[in-house]
Amino acid sequence: MQSKAATVEQYLAELPPDRREAVSTVRSVILKNLDKGYAEGMSYGMIGYCVPHSIYPAGYHCNPDQPLPFAALASQKQHLSLYISFIYCGCDGSIDSDLLKWFKKAWAATGKKNLDMGKACIRFKKLDDIPLDVIGEAIRRMPARKLVAEYEKVLASMPAAKAARSATKAKAPSAKKAAPKRAAAKAKPKK
């Protein structure tokens, strides 16, 4: 269930003590290594880090009203999650693929549990499962200006039609919203 907390402090307060301690510790590592160009706040029901509009006015291309996302931290139902898409995106060569290679190698060298990583999401059950020094170094290796520059490269490489489709999808009503009208239309008795 997505949190409705309006502030990071409210988010942390609603977590059980063990989760609060783990999230707070990872948050401290992020904040200690976070470039001054980023801002912390609540985003999509979790603690988020972004490049604010004051630094990157264009915002996130999928929703320009949102600032450019950088990382996020959340307590999910079955695990804790650290979202660091700037590392995952490297695997297609569009953003610093050397950073992704470094990250995987550095993680393995710690002897910690195998990296459980999906699309931009590192999942872990407890704090001991992740190498905090590697997380901190990864955050430090991507200052806001570098993220913006890499993001601009990716946007420039996207065909205009693909970018337009993404913008249209973001503004289009979802199928779930349209479904009740169709269901209601089918339920009308025939004359």
Secondary structure as UniProt FT lines:
FT   HELIX           8..13
FT   HELIX           17..33
FT   TURN            36..37
FT   STRAND          39..43
FT   TURN            44..45
FT   STRAND          46..51
FT   TURN            53..55
FT   TURN            57..58
FT   TURN            61..62
FT   TURN            64..65
FT   STRAND          68..75
FT   STRAND          80..83
FT   HELIX           85..88
FT   HELIX           89..92
FT   HELIX           97..109
FT   TURN            110..111
FT   STRAND          121..124
FT   HELIX           127..129
FT   HELIX           132..140
FT   HELIX           144..157
FT   HELIX           160..171
FT   HELIX           175..187
//
